[in-house]
Amino acid sequence: MGVSLPSALPYGTGYVPHRGGVMNGLRRIPHAVLLLSLILLTGGTAAGAGMEMQATGKDGPVYLPGGPMPAMDDQVYLHALLEQAEHRMAGTNQVFTYEGEAWLGTDENKLWLKSEGTVGKGGGFQDARHEVLYDRPFSTYFDWQAGWRIDLDNGPTRQWAAFGVQGLTLYFFDLEATAYLGTDGRVAARVEASYDLLLTNRLILQPRLETNWYGQSDPARGLGAGVSNLETGIRLRYEFARTFAPYLGVVYQGAFGRTGTFQQQQGQAADSVRFLFGLRLWF
């Protein structure tokens, strides 16, 4: 079994609460973060439109439509990416958040492991999602993924069957879209999108957006039916090496409907803006 070397190009994912003037200003921050993220996600790709080739760092080069399909390789590769390992701050409210993934396999068949979660004040493990997925490409840029998800943290455990797609859209947006079917008729969906904008060869600005939808309320886990939450942020990282990149940024987190009500009942704000710093590592 061979372990794949880092890509020659630097980045990406590959798959391929008030009054007064100050507080009024703070109120505008979530809107500013969301607006800037959306601008970058929708308009920041123009510079990339004329590029002949761009790479994402997970699986090597990505070729433009119309180019030759890369030859499939039966060699077994291993890749791991710690996308986020970050400390988020909003006054005295501070948390540690991580998100990572790894895969093992060939160009045609891969086993993916994905995990994310938050360690809150007092060490409580929250909002954890862990997935084991089988992955197979159905086009040059997109893969099918199917498997199992478990929400395993301080709350009640939930298990789901998972089915979705992951890859690169037009202008090289990284996109994940997954549907889930759980016990007791539970259904859910999750969408995550990001884009790496190169300011220099080592300085990279990444807008990122994630949202979750649930078909029914789950009060035990503090989740309401419908669009449950939205998280959007901007991170600026510097790649000292292609495998080591510290970063800083700002993130907006909003909980909607009954999810927001559940959070307020637990003494938490329904939305917040946090400043953050962290590390991105890949192997």
Protein Blocks (a to p, Z undefined) as FASTA:
>chain_A
ZZddddfbfbdjhpagdedjklmmmmmmmmmmmmmmmmmmmmmmmmmmmpfbdcehlnop
addehiacddddfbdcdddddfbacdddehjaccddddddddeddfkbccddddddddde
hhiaehiacdddddddfbfkbccdddddddddfbdcddddddddddddehhiacdddddd
dehhiacddddddddddfblmlccdddddddddfbdcfknopaehjfbdcddddddddfb
fkbccdddddddddehjllmmmmmnopafbdcdddddddddZZ
